[in-house]
Amino acid sequence: MIQLANEIIAGRRLTGEDDLAVFLTADLEELCKGADSIRAGLCGEKADLCSIINGRGGRCSENCKFCAQSAHHHTGCEEYGFLSAEELLEGCKSSRENGIDRYSIVTAGRTLEGADLEKALAAYKKMHETYPEMKFCASHGLMKEEDIRKLYEAGVTMYHSNVETSEHYFPEICTTHTYEDKKEEIRRAKAAGMTICSGGILGMGESWQDRLEMAAFLAEMKVDSIPLNFLIPIPGTPLGEQKPLEQEEILRIVAIFRYLNPMAYIRIAAGRNYFSDGGKALFLSGANATITGDMLTTTGQNTAQDRDMLENLGFRLKAAKSA
């Protein structure tokens, strides 16, 4: 695996046409070491921190089996309309002060349109004017290209749309929209000038082949940031009793995604709580980005803890700033 890692650093790129089964039997320690060398050789020592805020909660029309915010499930999640510009600006200010690279607003629901879209555009514009050095990411479902362009004009530079799993397995997870819908959303965002954040959730009952296909698809789409969530089963969802992944599985997944996506940010999201130390080993296995602070419906890592861990591992971070 070290030889393959060196070939990738030298310019080789793997696709779904390659025999990827080798990753499933490779020595885990060697695989992770190779993935870390790819990260260091092609991405350097910069770690990218992202914070997310749930801009509109609950009552989602989609039936994604993992999601606490779906109206199809009974999880008792908090429901509320689009947050005020002041609340969003305060979250952005806090992220800036903590040295976080990008701030992302996520909304429950199939799309964002009408009055809520206008509120979002006004908030993004205000945040961009107030904190021009911050990077903004938007996650608002299946939007029209013209509306994504409006987001771009308001200061948003990255669009987030998780594919969640492989195309083959997707119908087992969601039936209210399709994998093709996801592909088209990524294409629309690219056409509007956005960079792309797209990953998914591992541990939903998918096979290793599904994981390989997902990693290869994201490479084919030239995705810039790949958030990897490791399912935290939420009571009340159809996956509420799903057995969590083992640490070794998680590490192998992270390394595989680095081998297939050598230039992307491999961004660790939900599931770091499966590691007692905040997931230090993940950042020695190819990861170089994370969502920090609370997740949407689960609790994440404290940003100060993340900064200490990453700096001790030799990563460079954006400097924190006073108000």
N, C-alpha and C positions, 0 to 999 in steps of 0.2 A: 504493500500500500504506500510505502514511502516513495518508491520509484514512481508510482502513478501520481502521487502528489507533486513530485518534482516535474513530471511531464506536464501537469496542469499549470504549474507556475511558469513553465517555459512556453505555454500557449495552447496546449491540447484542451479540447472541450468535449465533455461527454454528452450524449443525447440518449433518448429513449431507444435508439437503434443499437446501442452498445449492450453488451452482456453485463447488466448491473447486478446480477445475482451474487457476484463476488463480494459485494458489500455485506451480504447477509451472513457470510461465514468467515469473514476476515477477523483476525485477532483484534479485539476491541481497543486495547491499549495502542496498538500500532495504527489502527484506523483513526483514532482521535488525535494521535500525534501528527499524522499526516495532514488531517484537516486543519489543525492549528498552524502548521507550517504554510498551508495554502493561504489561510487568513493573514498571517504575518507577511508573507511574500507579496501578496496582491492587494491587500487592503491596508496594511500598515498597523499602527498601534492605536488609531483613533477608535474610541467606542462612542456609539451614538445612543443618546438617551431620549426617550419619548414619554410624555405624560398624556393621559387621555381623560376626557371628561364626558360624562353621559349627558348630552345636550337635550335629550328628550327621552323619557323613560316609559317602558311598558307598552301594552296594547298593540304589539306588533302583529300584523296580519299574516306573517310568514310562519311556517310550521317547523322550522329547524329543530331537530330533536334535542339538541344540546342546550338550547337557549332559555334562560329564565324569563326573558322578556316577551316571549311569544304568547299571544292571546289564546293559543290552542292548549297551553299547559296551565297548571294551577300551582304556582310557586310562591304566591304572595309577594311578588316583587313590587317595589314602589312604582306608581304610575304618576307622570306629570308631563305638562306641556313644555314647549321649547323654553329654555332658560333665558333670563334677561341678559342683555349685553353687558351689564355691570357684573353679573355673576361670572360670565365667561371671561371678561377682562381681568377679574380678580384671580381666576385660575391661571391665566396666562402670566400675570405678574409674578405669582408664586413660582411657576415653572422657570421663569427667567432668573429669579433670585437664586434658585437651586442649581443653576447651570445646566438646565435641560435643553437639548438641542431643538426639539420640535414639540409642538402642542397640537393635540388632535381632538376635534369635536366629533363624537359619535352619536348618531340618533337612531333610536328604535323605529322600525317601520320599513315598508317596502321602498319608499323614496322620500325625497324632501321637495316640496313644491308649495306654491301659494304663499300665504302669509308667513309660514315658518321659514320658507326659503328667503324671503325678504328680510326676516329677522337675522337669519344666519349671515347673509351678505353684509348687512350693516355691522354685525359683530366682528366678522373677519376684517372688514375694512378698518374699523376702529382699532382693533388689536394690531393690525399691520402698521398703521400710522403711529401708534403709541410705542410699539416695540418692533421696529423694522428689522432688527437683527434676528428675531425669532423666525423659525420655519413653521409653517402651518400645514397640517394634514387634515383632510376631511373624509368622513365615513358616513355617507348618507344614502346608501342603498343604490337602487337602479335608477340613476338620474339620466335625463336627456342631455345630449352633448351641449346644447345651447346653455343649459343651466350649469353644467360643469365649467363651461367657459366663463360664466359669470363669477363662479367661485375663484377661478384663476385670476381674473381681473381684480378681484377683491383682496388678493394676496395669498391665496392657497396655492402651494406648489406641488403637493403630493396628494394623490387620491388613494384611499384604502378600500379594497373590495376583496375579501377573502374568498378563495375558491373552496376552502374548507377541507377537501379531500380529493380523491381521483375522480375523473369523469365517470368511470365505471361504478364507483360506490356512491356517488352523490345522490342518486334517487332513493337510497336507503336512509338518507339524512334529511332530505328536504324534497317536497313535491310541489310547493307553491311557486317556485321558480326553478329554472334549469341551469345546468352548467354552461350552456350556450349563452344564457342571459349574463352570466358572470364574465365569460369571454368578451362579449360585446361591450360590457361596462368598462373593462380594462382597455379595449380598443378606443372607446369614446374618450376616456380620460387621457390616453396618449395623444389622440388627435387634438385635444384641447390644450396640449402643452404640458400636461402634468407628468411627473414621475409616478411610479406605481408601487404601492405597498399591498402585497397579496400573499397570504399564506393559508393557514388553516388550523384545524384541531386534530391532534393525533390521539389515538386511544378510544375511538368511537366504534371499535369493532372491525375496522378495516384490516386488510391483509398487508403483509410487507410489500407485495406487488403493488397495491394501491399507493403505498407511501413512495415507492420508487417512481411510479407514474406521475404522481403529484409533483415530486421534485423535478422530474424531467420536463413536465409541462411548464412550470414556472421558469425554468431555464430557457425553454423555447420562446416564452413570452417576454424574456429579458426584463424580468421584474427587478426593481431596484432594492426593495426591502421585503424580507420574508419573515413575518411574525409566526413563530411556532408556539402554539398553545398545546398544553398537555392536559387532556380533559380532567376537570374537577367536577365529578358528578354532582348535579344539583337536584335535590329532592323535588319531585313534582314534574320533572321532565322525563321523557321516555328513556333517557340514558342515566337516570338517577341512581341506578343500581350497578352501573358499569364498573368493572374492576379496574382500578388505576394501573397505569403502566409502571413497570419496574425501572429503577434508575438506569440499569444497563441498556434497556430498550431506548430510553430517552436519549442517552448519550450517543448511541448508534444512529438514531434518527438525525440528531444535530450534525454529526459528522458527515452523513450521507448528503444532507442538503448543502453542506459546504463544498463537497467534492463536485456536485452537479451545478452549483451556483457560486463559482469561486469569487466573483466580484461583488456580489450582493451583500447587503447588511442581513446577516442571519440574526433575527431579533427574537429573543426569548420573552415570551409573554406569560400567560397563565400556566401554573404548574411548577413553578420554581420551589414551592413549598414542599415538594416531594424530596427536596434536598435540605438537609439540616443547616447548611452553611450559605443558603441563598443561591445555590447552584454554581459554586466556583468552578466545578469540573466542566460545566457547560461552556465556559469561556476559555477553557483549555482544549476544547473539542471543535472549534470552528466558529463559535458565536462571537459576535462583536457589537451587538446592540441589544437593548432591552427596553421593555415598557417598565417604568418605575413608578412607585406609588400604587394606589389602589387600582384594581381592574374595574370593569363595568359592574359585575355582580359578584365578584370574589375579592378577597384582600390580597394585595401584592406586597412587594418589598419596600421598606423605607428607603427614600432616596439617599439619605446620608449613609446608610449601610451599603447601598449599591456603590456609591462613589468610593468609599473606603476599600471595598472589595476589589473593584476594577483598578483603582490606582495601585493597590498592592500587587496586582497581577501585571503591572507595567503598562496598562492602557492610558492613553491621553484623553482627558475629558475637557469639555467646554468649561471655562472658568465661571464660577458663581458670581453674581453681581448683586450689589446692595440696591435697595429701592431708589 
